[in-house]
Amino acid sequence: MNKELVPLINHIVATLVAGRYQQLVDESQEKRLCADDITAVIAEHGRLTLPPSGSEIRQYVAFSPENTEVLVDHFLWVNGSLSDLMVRIVAYKPLSEGKFSLWDIYAP
């Protein structure tokens, strides 16, 4: 994972696990989801959990052609196991500013 993305991804995952969905909606640059949408999707899969220390991190990362955005599909942990549930975010450069849009939460 891109080292500059680590703090942002950790923040988003921890906030999801804590159930503070409205906070993420408020922090999102583009408002694509509401807290109720997030609640409904997560309820279909189980209880979000933080991955154990040193566990596998699965994600797909792609950079925009202009290299101004980073698209990240990050797999979440549910009920203590790596799940097919993913959070999709768009992170905006410079990544150190921590600006993002919560794009989707889905299972392919």
C-alpha positions in Angstrom: 0.0 0.0 0.0 1.2 3.5 -0.7 2.6 4.8 2.6 0.8 8.1 2.2 -2.5 6.3 2.0 -2.1 4.4 5.3 -3.3 7.1 7.7 -6.3 7.9 5.5 -7.3 4.2 5.1 -6.8 3.5 8.8 -9.0 6.6 9.7 -11.8 5.5 7.4 -11.8 1.9 8.5 -11.6 2.8 12.2 -14.5 5.2 11.8 -16.6 2.6 10.0 -15.8 0.0 12.7 -16.8 2.6 15.3 -20.2 3.1 13.5 -19.6 6.8 13.0 -21.0 6.7 9.5 -22.3 10.3 9.5 -18.8 11.5 10.4 -17.5 9.9 7.2 -20.3 11.4 5.2 -19.6 14.8 6.6 -15.8 14.5 5.8 -16.4 13.2 2.3 -15.7 15.8 -0.4 -18.5 14.4 -2.6 -21.8 13.3 -0.9 -22.5 10.0 -2.7 -23.7 8.0 0.3 -25.8 8.8 3.4 -25.3 7.2 6.8 -28.5 5.1 6.3 -27.0 3.6 3.1 -23.9 2.6 4.9 -25.8 1.2 7.8 -28.0 -1.0 5.4 -25.0 -2.4 3.5 -23.0 -3.2 6.6 -26.1 -4.8 8.3 -26.3 -7.3 5.4 -22.8 -8.6 6.1 -22.3 -8.6 9.8 -20.3 -6.6 12.3 -17.3 -4.7 11.0 -14.1 -5.4 13.0 -10.6 -4.1 12.8 -8.1 -6.5 11.2 -5.7 -8.2 13.7 -2.2 -6.8 13.9 -0.1 -8.1 11.1 -3.0 -9.5 9.1 -3.4 -9.5 5.4 -4.5 -6.2 3.8 -6.2 -6.6 0.5 -6.9 -3.6 -1.7 -6.8 -2.4 -5.3 -5.2 1.0 -5.9 -5.4 2.9 -9.2 -4.2 6.4 -10.0 -6.1 8.8 -12.2 -4.6 9.6 -15.6 -3.9 13.2 -14.4 -2.3 11.7 -11.2 -4.5 14.0 -9.0 -6.7 11.2 -7.5 -6.2 7.7 -6.2 -9.0 5.2 -6.3 -8.9 2.6 -3.6 -11.0 -0.5 -3.1 -10.2 -1.7 0.4 -11.5 -5.0 1.7 -13.1 -4.9 5.1 -13.0 -7.3 8.0 -16.4 -8.6 9.2 -17.0 -10.7 12.3 -13.2 -11.2 12.7 -12.5 -12.4 9.1 -11.5 -10.8 5.9 -14.7 -10.3 3.9 -15.6 -9.6 0.3 -17.2 -6.3 1.5 -15.2 -3.4 0.3 -15.1 0.4 0.8 -14.3 2.4 -2.3 -12.8 5.8 -1.7 -11.3 8.4 -3.9 -8.3 10.1 -2.2 -7.2 13.5 -3.5 -3.6 14.6 -3.9 -1.7 15.8 -2.0 -2.5 12.7 0.1 -1.0 14.3 3.2 -4.1 16.6 3.4 -6.4 13.5 4.0 -9.1 14.7 1.6 -11.3 11.9 0.2 -14.7 11.0 -1.1 -16.5 8.0 0.2 -17.6 6.5 -3.1 -19.2 3.2 -2.2 -19.5 0.2 0.1 -20.2 -3.0 -1.7 -19.5 -6.6 -2.2 -18.7 -7.6 -5.8 
